[in-house]
C-alpha cells in the first residue's frame, strides 16, 4: 500500500481548516461552563432515605420520633437541618527577594611554536579572552486577607459510626445582574450544636466552603482566556 504525496497534502489542508474550528469549540465550551444549582455534592437527602424504619411487631417505641424531655432537640439524624454561622477570616503576607550574580573570565595566551609567537600575517596573534557576567534580581510581595460572614442552613446527609454528622448544602440568591451562591460541606459533632440548632463554621471539620457568583458582574470580574494564558505557566516568556 502506497500513499501519494497529493493525498498527504489534502489531509494536511483539511486539518488546517478543522484545527481553528476545534479550538473555537473548545474555548466556547470552557467559557460557557458555569456553576449551576443542584450539584449532587451539596444536594439534600433523597426523600426515600427519610422514611422511618418499620416498627417491630408488638413495640411502641420509635427512635426516629423520640422527643427528649430535659434537653433541647438537636440535629442527630439523617435529614435534620443545622444552621451554620459563617465567621471566616484569613490573612496572609509573604515577601521574597532573590539576587544571583556570577562572573566568568577565560584568557588564552598567545601560543609559542619553537620559542616564537604564532601570528597571522605577522600582525595578529592568537591570544583570546572571554568575559561573562550574569546577574538576576527578583522581588515579590503578596498580601491577602479574606472575610466571610453570614449563615447557611445545611442538611445532615450521613451519620458516621463514630457519631460525627456529615452535613452539606447550598444557598442561591438571585440578584438583578446574576446570582450569588454559598456552598458548604463538612463534618460536625452533635455536642458542638448550640441550643438554637446552630454551629460556627470554625467548628466544621474538613470544611469545604465556596462563595461565588454568576452573571454580568461575575463575568466582568473574570480574566479572559487569552489573558489567563499569558499569565499562566504555559507562556514561555
ROSE-4610 file (N, C-alpha, C; in Angstrom, 1 decimal, always signed):
// ROSE-4610
residu = [X/X/X/X/X/X/X/X/X/X/X/X/X/X/X/X/X/X/X/X/X/X/X/X/X/X/X/X/X/X/X/X/X/X/X/X/X/X/X/X/X/X/X/X/X/X/X/X/X/X/X/X/X/X/X/X/X/X/X/X/X/X/X/X/X/X/X/X/X/X/X/X/X/X/X/X/X/X/X/X/X/X/X/X/X/X/X/X/X/X/X/X/X/X/X/X/X/X/X/X/X/X/X/X/X/X/X/X/X/X/X/X/X/X/X/X/X/X/X/X/X/X/X/X/X/X/X/X/X/X/X/X/X/X/X/X/X/X/X/X/X/X/X/X/X/X/X/X/X/X/X/X/X/X/X/X/X/X/X/X/X/X/X/X/X/X/X/X/X/X/X/X/X/X/X/X/X/X/X/X/X/X/X/X/X/X/X/X/X/X/X/X/X/X/X/X/X/X/X/X/X/X/X/X/X/X/X/X/X/X/X/X/X/X/X/X/X/X/X/X/X/X/X/X/X/X/X/X/X/X/X/X/X/X/X/X/X/X/X/X/X/X/X/X/X/X/X/X/X/X/X/X/X/X/X/X/X/X/X/X/X/X/X/X/X/X/X/X/X/X/X/X/X/X/X/X/X/X/X/X/X/X/X/X/X/X/X/X/X/X/X/X/X/X/X/X/X/X/X/X/X/X/X/X/X/X/X/X/X/X/X/X/X/X/X/X/X/X/X/X/X/X/X/X/X/X/X/X/X/X/X/X/X/X/X/X/X/X/X/X/X/X/X/X/X/X/X/X/X/X/X/X/X/X/X/X/X/X/X/X/X/X/X/X/X/X/X/X/X/X/X/X/X/X/X/X/X/X/X/X/X/X/X/X/X/X/X/X/X/X/X/X/X/X/X/X/X/X/X/X/X/X/X/X/X/X/X/X/X/X/X/X/X/X/X/X/X/X/X/X/X/X/X/X/X/X/X/X/X/X/X/X/X/X/X/X/X/X/X/X/X/X/X/X/X/X/X/X/X/X/X/X/X/X/X/X/X/X/X/X/X/X/X/X/X/X/X/X/X/X/X/X/X/X/X/X/X/X/X/X/X/X/X/X/X/X/X/X/X/X/X/X/X/X/X/X/X/X/X/X/X/X/X/X/X/X/X/X/X/X/X/X/X/X/X/X/X/X/X/X/X/X/X/X/X/X/X/X/X/X/X/X/X/X/X/X/X/X/X/X/X/X/X/X/X/X/X/X/X/X/X/X/X/X/X/X/X/X/X/X/X/X/X/X/X/X/X/X/X/X/X/X/X/X/X/X/X/X/X/X/X/X/X/X/X/X/X/X/X/X/X/X/X/X/X/X/X/X/X/X/X/X/X/X/X/X/X/X/X/X/X/X/X/X/X/X/X/X/X/X/X/X/X/X/X/X/X/X/X/X/X/X/X/X/X/X/X/X/X/X/X/X/X/X/X/X/X/X/X/X/X/X/X/X/X/X/X/X/X/X/X/X/X/X/X/X/X/X/X/X/X/X/X/X/X/X/X/X/X/X/X/X/X/X/X/X/X/X/X/X/X/X/X/X/X/X/X/X/X/X/X/X/X/X/X/X/X/X/X/X/X]
num = [1/1/1/2/2/2/3/3/3/4/4/4/5/5/5/6/6/6/7/7/7/8/8/8/9/9/9/10/10/10/11/11/11/12/12/12/13/13/13/14/14/14/15/15/15/16/16/16/17/17/17/18/18/18/19/19/19/20/20/20/21/21/21/22/22/22/23/23/23/24/24/24/25/25/25/26/26/26/27/27/27/28/28/28/29/29/29/30/30/30/31/31/31/32/32/32/33/33/33/34/34/34/35/35/35/36/36/36/37/37/37/38/38/38/39/39/39/40/40/40/41/41/41/42/42/42/43/43/43/44/44/44/45/45/45/46/46/46/47/47/47/48/48/48/49/49/49/50/50/50/51/51/51/52/52/52/53/53/53/54/54/54/55/55/55/56/56/56/57/57/57/58/58/58/59/59/59/60/60/60/61/61/61/62/62/62/63/63/63/64/64/64/65/65/65/66/66/66/67/67/67/68/68/68/69/69/69/70/70/70/71/71/71/72/72/72/73/73/73/74/74/74/75/75/75/76/76/76/77/77/77/78/78/78/79/79/79/80/80/80/81/81/81/82/82/82/83/83/83/84/84/84/85/85/85/86/86/86/87/87/87/88/88/88/89/89/89/90/90/90/91/91/91/92/92/92/93/93/93/94/94/94/95/95/95/96/96/96/97/97/97/98/98/98/99/99/99/100/100/100/101/101/101/102/102/102/103/103/103/104/104/104/105/105/105/106/106/106/107/107/107/108/108/108/109/109/109/110/110/110/111/111/111/112/112/112/113/113/113/114/114/114/115/115/115/116/116/116/117/117/117/118/118/118/119/119/119/120/120/120/121/121/121/122/122/122/123/123/123/124/124/124/125/125/125/126/126/126/127/127/127/128/128/128/129/129/129/130/130/130/131/131/131/132/132/132/133/133/133/134/134/134/135/135/135/136/136/136/137/137/137/138/138/138/139/139/139/140/140/140/141/141/141/142/142/142/143/143/143/144/144/144/145/145/145/146/146/146/147/147/147/148/148/148/149/149/149/150/150/150/151/151/151/152/152/152/153/153/153/154/154/154/155/155/155/156/156/156/157/157/157/158/158/158/159/159/159/160/160/160/161/161/161/162/162/162/163/163/163/164/164/164/165/165/165/166/166/166/167/167/167/168/168/168/169/169/169/170/170/170/171/171/171/172/172/172/173/173/173/174/174/174/175/175/175/176/176/176/177/177/177/178/178/178/179/179/179/180/180/180/181/181/181/182/182/182/183/183/183/184/184/184/185/185/185/186/186/186/187/187/187/188/188/188/189/189/189/190/190/190/191/191/191/192/192/192/193/193/193/194/194/194/195/195/195/196/196/196/197/197/197/198/198/198/199/199/199/200/200/200/201/201/201/202/202/202/203/203/203/204/204/204/205/205/205/206/206/206/207/207/207/208/208/208/209/209/209/210/210/210/211/211/211/212/212/212/213/213/213/214/214/214/215/215/215/216/216/216/217/217/217/218/218/218/219/219/219/220/220/220/221/221/221/222/222/222/223/223/223/224/224/224/225/225/225/226/226/226/227/227/227/228/228/228/229/229/229/230/230/230/231/231/231/232/232/232/233/233/233/234/234/234/235/235/235/236/236/236/237/237/237]
x = [+0.9/+0.0/+0.9/+0.6/+1.4/+0.6/+1.1/+0.4/+1.0/+0.1/+0.5/+0.8/+1.8/+2.0/+0.8/+0.0/-1.2/-2.2/-2.3/-3.3/-2.8/-1.5/-0.9/-1.2/-1.1/-1.4/-2.8/-3.7/-5.2/-5.5/-4.8/-5.1/-4.6/-3.4/-2.8/-3.7/-4.2/-5.0/-6.3/-6.9/-8.1/-7.9/-6.8/-6.5/-6.3/-5.7/-5.5/-6.8/-7.9/-9.2/-9.9/-9.8/-10.5/-10.0/-8.6/-8.0/-8.5/-8.6/-9.2/-10.6/-11.4/-12.8/-12.8/-11.9/-11.9/-11.5/-10.5/-10.1/-11.3/-12.0/-13.1/-14.2/-14.5/-15.5/-15.0/-13.7/-13.2/-13.3/-12.8/-12.9/-14.3/-15.2/-16.6/-17.2/-16.8/-17.3/-16.8/-15.5/-14.9/-15.5/-15.8/-16.4/-17.9/-18.6/-20.0/-20.1/-19.1/-19.2/-19.3/-20.4/-20.6/-21.2/-21.1/-21.6/-23.1/-23.8/-25.3/-25.8/-27.0/-27.6/-27.9/-28.0/-28.4/-27.2/-26.0/-24.8/-25.1/-24.9/-25.1/-24.3/-23.1/-22.2/-22.8/-23.8/-24.4/-25.9/-26.4/-27.9/-28.4/-29.6/-30.2/-30.4/-30.8/-31.0/-32.2/-32.1/-33.2/-34.4/-35.6/-36.8/-36.9/-36.5/-36.6/-35.7/-34.7/-33.8/-34.4/-35.4/-36.0/-37.2/-37.5/-38.6/-38.2/-39.0/-38.6/-38.7/-37.8/-37.9/-39.2/-39.7/-41.0/-40.9/-41.9/-41.8/-41.8/-41.1/-41.1/-42.4/-42.8/-44.1/-44.2/-45.3/-45.6/-44.8/-44.1/-43.3/-44.0/-43.9/-44.5/-43.4/-42.1/-41.0/-40.4/-40.2/-39.6/-38.5/-37.2/-36.1/-36.2/-36.8/-36.8/-37.8/-38.8/-39.8/-39.6/-38.4/-38.1/-38.0/-38.8/-38.8/-38.2/-36.9/-36.3/-37.1/-37.2/-37.9/-37.0/-35.7/-34.9/-33.8/-33.7/-32.7/-33.4/-32.7/-33.2/-33.0/-33.9/-33.8/-32.8/-31.7/-30.7/-30.6/-29.9/-29.8/-28.9/-29.4/-28.7/-29.0/-30.0/-30.4/-30.2/-30.2/-30.2/-31.4/-31.3/-32.4/-32.6/-32.0/-32.1/-31.4/-31.8/-31.1/-30.3/-29.2/-28.3/-28.0/-28.1/-27.7/-26.2/-25.5/-24.0/-23.8/-23.3/-23.0/-21.6/-21.5/-20.2/-19.4/-18.2/-17.3/-15.9/-15.6/-14.3/-13.4/-12.2/-11.3/-9.9/-9.3/-7.9/-7.1/-5.8/-4.9/-3.5/-2.8/-1.5/-0.7/+0.6/+1.6/+2.9/+3.5/+4.7/+5.5/+6.8/+7.8/+9.0/+9.4/+10.5/+11.5/+12.8/+13.8/+14.9/+15.3/+16.3/+17.3/+18.6/+19.7/+20.7/+21.1/+22.1/+23.0/+24.3/+25.4/+26.5/+27.0/+28.1/+29.0/+30.3/+31.3/+32.2/+32.5/+33.4/+34.4/+35.6/+36.7/+37.6/+37.9/+38.8/+39.8/+41.1/+42.1/+43.0/+43.2/+44.0/+45.2/+46.4/+47.6/+48.1/+48.9/+49.5/+50.3/+50.0/+50.8/+52.2/+53.2/+54.5/+54.8/+55.5/+56.0/+57.5/+58.2/+59.7/+60.2/+59.6/+60.1/+59.7/+58.9/+58.4/+56.9/+56.4/+54.9/+54.3/+53.1/+52.4/+51.5/+51.5/+50.7/+50.1/+49.1/+48.5/+48.9/+49.6/+50.1/+51.0/+51.7/+52.6/+52.1/+50.8/+50.2/+49.2/+48.5/+47.5/+48.0/+48.0/+48.4/+47.1/+47.3/+46.2/+45.7/+46.1/+45.6/+44.1/+43.4/+42.0/+41.5/+40.5/+39.9/+38.4/+37.8/+36.3/+35.9/+35.0/+34.5/+32.9/+32.4/+30.9/+30.4/+29.4/+28.8/+27.3/+26.8/+25.3/+24.8/+23.6/+23.0/+21.5/+20.9/+19.5/+19.0/+18.0/+17.3/+15.8/+15.2/+13.8/+13.2/+12.1/+11.4/+9.9/+9.4/+8.0/+7.3/+6.1/+5.4/+3.9/+3.3/+1.9/+1.3/+0.1/-0.7/-2.1/-2.7/-4.1/-4.9/-6.1/-7.0/-8.4/-9.1/-10.5/-11.4/-12.6/-13.6/-14.9/-15.6/-16.9/-17.7/-18.8/-19.8/-21.2/-22.0/-23.4/-23.8/-24.8/-25.3/-25.8/-25.8/-26.4/-27.0/-28.1/-28.7/-28.4/-27.9/-27.5/-28.2/-28.1/-28.8/-27.8/-28.2/-27.4/-27.6/-26.5/-26.7/-26.2/-25.4/-24.9/-24.5/-24.6/-24.1/-23.0/-21.8/-20.7/-20.7/-20.0/-20.0/-19.5/-18.6/-18.1/-19.0/-20.2/-21.1/-21.0/-20.0/-19.9/-21.0/-21.5/-22.5/-21.9/-22.2/-21.8/-22.9/-22.6/-23.6/-23.2/-24.2/-23.9/-25.1/-24.9/-26.0/-25.5/-26.4/-26.1/-27.2/-26.9/-27.8/-27.6/-28.6/-28.5/-29.4/-28.9/-29.6/-29.6/-30.8/-30.9/-30.9/-30.0/-29.9/-30.3/-30.3/-30.7/-29.7/-28.5/-27.4/-26.8/-27.5/-26.9/-27.4/-26.6/-26.9/-25.6/-25.8/-24.7/-25.0/-24.0/-24.2/-23.2/-23.6/-22.7/-22.9/-21.8/-21.9/-21.0/-21.5/-20.7/-20.9/-19.8/-19.8/-18.7/-19.0/-18.0/-18.6/-17.9/-18.2/-18.4/-19.4/-19.6/-19.9/-19.7/-20.1/-21.4/-22.2/-23.6/-23.5/-22.4/-22.3/-21.8/-21.4/-21.0/-22.2/-23.3/-24.5/-25.1/-25.4/-26.0/-27.5/-28.0/-29.5/-30.4/-30.0/-30.8/-30.5/-29.9/-29.6/-28.6/-27.7/-26.7/-25.3/-24.3/-22.9/-22.1/-20.9/-20.0/-19.3/-18.9/-18.2/-16.8/-16.2/-14.9/-14.9/-16.1/-16.3/-16.6/-16.6/-16.8/-15.5/-15.4/-14.1/-14.2/-13.0/-12.9/-13.9/-13.9/-14.9/-14.5/-15.5/-15.4/-16.5/-16.0/-16.8/-16.5/-17.6/-17.4/-18.4/-17.8/-18.7/-18.3/-19.3/-19.1/-20.4/-20.3/-21.5/-21.5/-22.6/-22.7/-23.4/-23.3/-24.0/-23.0/-23.6/-22.8/-21.7/-22.0/-21.0/-19.8/-20.2/-19.1/-18.3/-18.9/-18.1/-17.2/-17.6/-16.8/-15.6/-15.6/-14.5/-13.7/-13.9/-13.2/-12.2/-11.0/-10.0/-10.3/-10.1/-10.3/-9.4/-9.8/-9.0/-7.6/-7.5/-6.2/-5.3/-5.8/-5.0/-4.6/-5.5/-5.1/-4.0/-4.0/-2.9/-1.6/-1.5/-0.3/+0.2/-0.7/-0.3/-0.1/-0.2/-0.1/+1.4/+1.6/+2.9/+3.2/+2.2/+2.4/+3.0/+2.9/+3.6/+5.1/+5.9/+7.3/+8.2/+7.6/+8.4/+8.0]
y = [-1.2/+0.0/+1.2/+2.2/+3.4/+4.6/+5.6/+6.9/+7.9/+8.5/+9.5/+10.9/+11.6/+12.9/+13.8/+13.7/+14.6/+14.3/+13.0/+12.7/+13.3/+13.2/+13.8/+15.3/+16.0/+17.4/+17.7/+16.8/+17.1/+16.9/+15.9/+15.6/+16.8/+17.3/+18.5/+19.7/+19.9/+21.1/+20.9/+19.7/+19.5/+19.8/+19.3/+19.5/+21.0/+21.7/+23.1/+23.9/+23.4/+24.1/+23.7/+22.4/+22.0/+22.5/+22.6/+23.0/+24.3/+25.4/+26.6/+26.4/+25.6/+25.4/+24.6/+23.6/+22.8/+23.7/+24.6/+25.5/+26.4/+26.9/+27.7/+27.0/+25.8/+25.0/+24.7/+24.4/+24.1/+25.4/+26.5/+27.7/+28.2/+28.0/+28.3/+27.4/+26.1/+25.2/+25.6/+26.0/+26.4/+27.7/+28.6/+29.9/+29.7/+28.7/+28.5/+27.7/+27.1/+26.3/+27.2/+27.1/+27.9/+27.1/+27.5/+26.8/+26.9/+25.8/+25.7/+25.2/+25.5/+24.9/+23.4/+22.7/+21.3/+20.4/+20.8/+19.9/+18.8/+17.5/+16.4/+16.4/+17.0/+17.1/+18.0/+18.8/+19.7/+19.6/+18.6/+18.4/+17.8/+18.1/+17.5/+16.0/+15.4/+13.9/+13.5/+12.4/+12.0/+11.6/+11.8/+11.5/+10.1/+9.2/+7.7/+7.4/+8.2/+7.9/+8.5/+9.3/+9.9/+9.1/+8.0/+7.1/+6.4/+6.5/+5.9/+4.4/+3.6/+2.2/+1.6/+0.5/+0.0/-0.5/-0.2/-0.6/-2.2/-2.6/-4.0/-4.5/-5.7/-6.2/-6.2/-5.6/-5.5/-4.4/-3.5/-2.5/-1.1/-0.2/+1.1/+2.2/+1.8/+2.8/+3.0/+4.2/+4.5/+5.5/+5.2/+6.1/+7.3/+7.2/+8.4/+9.4/+9.1/+10.0/+10.4/+10.1/+10.4/+11.9/+12.4/+13.8/+13.9/+14.4/+14.5/+15.4/+15.1/+15.9/+16.9/+16.7/+17.5/+18.2/+18.0/+18.6/+19.1/+20.1/+20.6/+19.6/+19.6/+18.7/+19.3/+18.5/+19.0/+18.0/+18.4/+17.6/+16.4/+15.2/+14.0/+12.9/+13.1/+12.0/+12.5/+11.6/+12.0/+12.7/+13.9/+14.7/+15.9/+15.9/+17.0/+18.2/+19.4/+20.6/+21.3/+21.9/+22.6/+24.0/+25.0/+26.4/+26.6/+26.9/+27.1/+28.6/+29.2/+30.6/+30.9/+31.5/+31.7/+32.8/+32.6/+33.6/+33.2/+33.4/+33.0/+34.3/+34.3/+35.4/+34.8/+35.2/+34.7/+35.9/+35.8/+36.9/+36.3/+36.7/+36.1/+37.2/+37.1/+38.1/+37.3/+37.7/+37.0/+37.9/+37.9/+38.7/+37.9/+38.0/+37.2/+38.2/+38.0/+38.8/+37.8/+37.8/+36.9/+37.7/+37.5/+38.1/+37.0/+37.0/+36.0/+36.7/+36.5/+37.2/+36.2/+36.2/+35.2/+35.9/+35.8/+36.4/+35.3/+35.2/+34.2/+35.0/+34.5/+35.1/+34.0/+34.0/+33.0/+33.7/+33.4/+34.0/+33.0/+33.1/+32.1/+32.9/+32.5/+33.2/+32.9/+33.8/+33.6/+32.4/+31.4/+30.2/+30.4/+29.6/+29.7/+28.4/+28.6/+27.4/+27.6/+26.7/+26.7/+28.0/+28.4/+29.6/+30.9/+30.9/+32.1/+32.2/+33.4/+33.5/+33.2/+32.7/+32.4/+33.5/+34.1/+35.2/+34.9/+35.7/+35.6/+36.9/+36.6/+37.7/+38.6/+38.1/+38.9/+40.0/+40.1/+41.3/+40.8/+39.8/+39.3/+38.1/+38.1/+36.9/+36.1/+35.0/+34.0/+34.0/+35.0/+35.1/+35.5/+35.1/+35.4/+35.5/+36.2/+36.3/+36.4/+35.8/+35.7/+36.2/+37.2/+37.6/+37.5/+37.0/+36.8/+37.2/+38.0/+38.4/+38.1/+37.6/+37.3/+37.8/+38.4/+39.0/+38.9/+38.4/+38.3/+38.9/+39.7/+40.3/+40.1/+39.5/+39.3/+39.7/+40.4/+40.8/+40.4/+39.9/+39.5/+39.8/+40.3/+40.6/+40.4/+39.7/+39.4/+39.6/+40.3/+40.5/+40.1/+39.3/+38.9/+38.7/+39.2/+39.0/+38.7/+37.8/+37.5/+37.4/+37.7/+37.7/+37.2/+36.3/+35.8/+35.6/+36.3/+36.3/+36.0/+35.5/+35.2/+33.8/+33.2/+31.9/+31.1/+29.8/+28.9/+27.7/+27.3/+26.1/+24.9/+23.8/+22.6/+21.4/+20.3/+19.1/+18.0/+17.2/+16.1/+15.0/+14.6/+13.6/+12.2/+12.1/+10.8/+10.9/+9.8/+9.7/+8.7/+9.0/+8.1/+7.2/+6.1/+5.2/+5.8/+6.8/+7.4/+8.5/+8.7/+9.7/+11.1/+11.3/+12.6/+12.7/+13.9/+14.2/+14.8/+14.2/+14.8/+15.7/+17.0/+18.0/+18.6/+19.0/+19.7/+20.5/+21.5/+22.3/+23.5/+24.2/+25.4/+26.4/+27.6/+28.7/+29.6/+29.8/+30.6/+31.9/+33.0/+34.3/+34.9/+35.2/+35.8/+37.3/+37.9/+39.4/+39.9/+41.2/+41.8/+41.5/+41.3/+41.1/+39.8/+38.8/+37.5/+36.8/+35.8/+35.0/+34.9/+34.8/+34.5/+33.3/+32.5/+31.2/+31.0/+30.2/+29.8/+28.3/+27.6/+26.1/+25.7/+24.7/+24.2/+22.7/+22.0/+20.6/+20.3/+19.4/+19.1/+18.1/+18.0/+17.1/+17.9/+17.6/+18.3/+17.3/+17.7/+16.9/+17.4/+16.5/+16.8/+17.6/+17.4/+18.1/+19.6/+19.9/+21.3/+22.1/+21.5/+22.2/+23.0/+24.2/+25.1/+24.8/+25.4/+25.2/+25.6/+26.6/+27.0/+26.2/+25.1/+24.2/+24.8/+25.6/+26.3/+25.9/+26.1/+25.8/+26.8/+27.1/+28.0/+27.3/+28.0/+27.4/+27.0/+27.6/+27.2/+25.9/+25.4/+24.0/+22.9/+23.3/+22.3/+21.7/+20.4/+19.7/+19.4/+19.3/+19.0/+19.9/+21.2/+22.1/+22.4/+22.4/+22.9/+24.0/+25.2/+26.4/+27.1/+27.4/+28.1/+29.3/+30.4/+31.6/+32.2/+32.4/+33.0/+33.5/+33.8/+34.3/+34.0/+34.3/+34.1/+35.4/+35.6/+36.7/+37.8/+38.9/+40.0/+40.5/+40.7/+41.2/+40.2/+38.9/+37.9/+37.8/+37.9/+37.9/+39.1/+40.2/+41.4/+41.4/+40.6/+40.5/+39.3/+38.6/+37.4/+37.7/+37.2/+37.4/+36.6/+37.2/+36.5/+35.3/+34.4/+33.2/+33.5/+34.5/+34.9/+35.5/+36.3/+36.9/+35.8/+34.9/+33.8/+33.0/+32.8/+32.0/+32.8/+34.1/+34.9/+34.9/+34.8/+34.8/+33.4/+32.4/+31.0/+30.5/+29.3/+28.8/+28.2/+28.2/+27.7/+28.8/+30.1/+31.1/+31.1/+30.8/+30.6/+31.8/+33.0/+34.2/+34.9]
z = [+0.0/+0.0/+0.0/-0.9/-1.0/-0.8/-0.3/-0.1/-1.0/-1.8/-2.7/-2.0/-2.5/-1.9/-2.0/-3.1/-3.2/-2.1/-1.7/-0.6/+0.7/+1.0/+2.2/+2.2/+1.1/+1.1/+1.4/+0.9/+1.1/+2.6/+3.3/+4.7/+5.5/+5.2/+5.9/+5.7/+4.5/+4.3/+5.0/+5.1/+5.8/+7.3/+7.9/+9.3/+9.6/+8.6/+8.8/+8.9/+8.2/+8.2/+9.5/+9.9/+11.1/+12.4/+12.5/+13.8/+14.4/+13.6/+14.2/+14.7/+14.0/+14.4/+15.7/+15.8/+17.1/+18.3/+18.0/+19.1/+19.5/+18.5/+18.8/+19.6/+19.3/+20.0/+21.4/+21.6/+22.9/+23.8/+23.3/+24.0/+24.4/+23.4/+23.7/+24.8/+24.8/+25.8/+27.2/+27.2/+28.5/+29.0/+28.1/+28.5/+29.0/+28.4/+28.7/+30.0/+30.5/+31.7/+32.9/+33.7/+34.8/+35.9/+37.1/+38.3/+38.2/+38.4/+38.4/+39.7/+40.1/+41.3/+41.1/+42.2/+42.1/+42.0/+42.4/+42.4/+43.4/+43.0/+43.9/+45.1/+45.1/+46.3/+47.4/+47.0/+48.0/+48.1/+47.5/+47.4/+48.7/+49.1/+50.3/+50.2/+51.2/+51.3/+50.4/+49.7/+48.9/+49.8/+49.3/+50.2/+50.6/+49.8/+50.2/+51.4/+51.6/+52.8/+54.1/+54.0/+55.1/+55.7/+55.1/+55.6/+56.9/+58.0/+59.2/+59.1/+59.8/+59.7/+60.2/+59.7/+60.2/+61.6/+62.4/+63.8/+64.0/+65.0/+65.3/+65.8/+65.5/+66.0/+67.5/+68.0/+69.4/+70.1/+69.4/+70.1/+69.7/+70.7/+70.6/+70.4/+70.8/+70.8/+69.4/+69.0/+67.7/+68.0/+67.7/+67.9/+67.1/+65.9/+65.0/+65.5/+66.3/+66.8/+68.3/+68.8/+70.2/+70.4/+71.5/+71.9/+73.3/+73.4/+74.8/+75.7/+76.9/+77.9/+78.6/+78.8/+79.6/+78.8/+77.5/+76.7/+75.4/+74.8/+73.5/+72.4/+71.5/+70.4/+69.4/+69.1/+68.2/+67.1/+66.0/+64.8/+65.2/+64.9/+65.2/+64.2/+63.3/+62.3/+60.9/+60.0/+58.6/+58.2/+57.5/+57.2/+58.1/+59.3/+60.1/+59.6/+59.9/+59.4/+60.5/+60.1/+61.0/+60.4/+61.3/+60.9/+61.1/+60.1/+60.2/+60.1/+61.1/+61.1/+60.6/+59.5/+58.9/+59.5/+60.0/+60.6/+60.2/+58.9/+58.4/+58.1/+58.7/+58.4/+58.3/+57.2/+56.9/+56.5/+56.8/+56.4/+56.2/+55.2/+54.9/+54.2/+54.5/+53.9/+53.6/+52.5/+52.0/+51.2/+51.5/+50.8/+50.4/+49.2/+48.6/+47.9/+48.1/+47.4/+47.0/+45.8/+45.3/+44.5/+44.7/+44.0/+43.6/+42.3/+41.9/+41.0/+41.2/+40.4/+40.2/+39.0/+38.6/+37.5/+37.8/+36.8/+36.3/+35.1/+34.5/+33.6/+33.7/+32.9/+32.4/+31.1/+30.5/+29.6/+29.8/+29.0/+28.3/+27.0/+26.3/+25.8/+26.3/+25.9/+24.5/+24.0/+22.6/+22.6/+21.8/+21.8/+21.2/+21.6/+21.1/+20.3/+19.3/+18.5/+18.3/+18.9/+18.8/+19.4/+20.5/+21.1/+20.5/+19.5/+18.8/+18.8/+18.9/+18.9/+17.5/+17.6/+16.3/+16.0/+14.8/+14.4/+13.0/+12.7/+11.4/+10.6/+9.4/+8.6/+9.3/+10.3/+11.1/+11.9/+12.0/+12.7/+13.8/+13.6/+14.6/+15.3/+16.7/+17.4/+17.7/+18.3/+18.5/+20.0/+20.7/+22.1/+22.1/+23.1/+23.2/+24.6/+24.9/+26.2/+26.2/+27.2/+27.3/+28.6/+28.7/+30.0/+29.9/+31.0/+31.0/+32.4/+32.4/+33.7/+33.6/+34.7/+34.8/+36.1/+36.1/+37.3/+37.2/+38.3/+38.3/+39.7/+39.6/+40.8/+40.7/+41.7/+41.7/+43.0/+43.0/+44.2/+44.1/+45.2/+45.2/+46.5/+46.5/+47.7/+47.5/+48.5/+48.4/+49.8/+49.8/+51.0/+50.6/+51.4/+51.1/+52.4/+52.4/+53.6/+53.0/+53.7/+53.3/+54.5/+54.3/+55.4/+54.8/+55.5/+55.1/+56.3/+56.3/+57.4/+56.8/+57.7/+57.2/+57.8/+57.2/+57.7/+56.5/+56.7/+55.7/+56.4/+56.0/+56.6/+55.8/+56.4/+55.7/+56.3/+55.6/+55.9/+56.4/+57.4/+57.7/+56.7/+56.0/+55.0/+55.4/+56.5/+56.9/+58.4/+59.1/+60.5/+60.5/+60.8/+60.8/+62.0/+61.9/+63.1/+64.4/+64.3/+65.5/+66.0/+65.4/+65.8/+65.1/+64.3/+63.6/+62.5/+62.3/+61.3/+60.1/+59.0/+57.7/+57.2/+57.0/+56.6/+55.2/+54.5/+53.2/+52.8/+52.0/+51.5/+50.7/+50.1/+49.3/+49.4/+49.2/+49.2/+47.9/+47.2/+46.0/+46.1/+45.8/+45.9/+44.5/+44.0/+42.6/+42.8/+42.1/+42.0/+40.7/+40.5/+39.2/+38.1/+38.5/+37.5/+37.6/+38.1/+38.2/+39.5/+39.9/+41.1/+42.0/+43.3/+44.2/+45.0/+45.3/+46.0/+47.1/+48.1/+49.2/+49.3/+49.3/+49.4/+50.6/+51.3/+52.5/+52.6/+53.0/+53.2/+54.2/+55.2/+56.2/+57.3/+58.4/+59.5/+60.7/+61.5/+62.8/+63.9/+65.1/+66.3/+66.8/+67.2/+67.8/+69.0/+69.9/+71.1/+70.9/+69.7/+69.4/+68.9/+68.7/+68.2/+69.4/+69.2/+70.2/+70.4/+71.4/+71.8/+70.6/+69.8/+68.7/+67.4/+67.6/+66.5/+65.5/+66.0/+65.1/+65.5/+64.7/+64.9/+64.1/+64.7/+64.0/+62.9/+61.8/+60.7/+61.1/+62.2/+62.6/+63.3/+63.7/+64.3/+63.3/+62.0/+61.0/+60.5/+60.7/+60.3/+58.8/+58.2/+56.7/+55.9/+56.3/+55.7/+54.2/+53.4/+52.0/+51.8/+51.9/+51.8/+50.5/+49.7/+48.4/+48.4/+47.9/+47.7/+46.4/+45.6/+44.2/+43.6/+42.4/+41.7/+40.2/+39.6/+38.1/+37.6/+36.3/+35.7/+35.2/+34.9/+34.3/+35.2/+36.5/+37.4/+37.6/+37.7/+37.9/+36.6/+35.4/+34.2/+34.0/+34.4/+34.3/+35.2/+36.2/+37.2/+36.9/+35.8/+35.4/+34.3/+34.4/+33.4/+32.1/+31.0/+29.7/+29.5/+28.6/+28.4/+27.8/+27.0/+26.4/+27.5/+28.3/+29.4/+30.4/+30.7/+31.6/+31.0/+29.6/+29.0/+29.2/+29.0/+29.1/+30.5/+31.5/+32.9/+33.5/+32.7/+33.2/+33.0/+33.5/+33.4/+32.0/+31.1/+29.7/+28.9/+29.3/+28.5/+28.7/+27.7/+27.9/+28.3/+28.2/+28.4/+29.7]
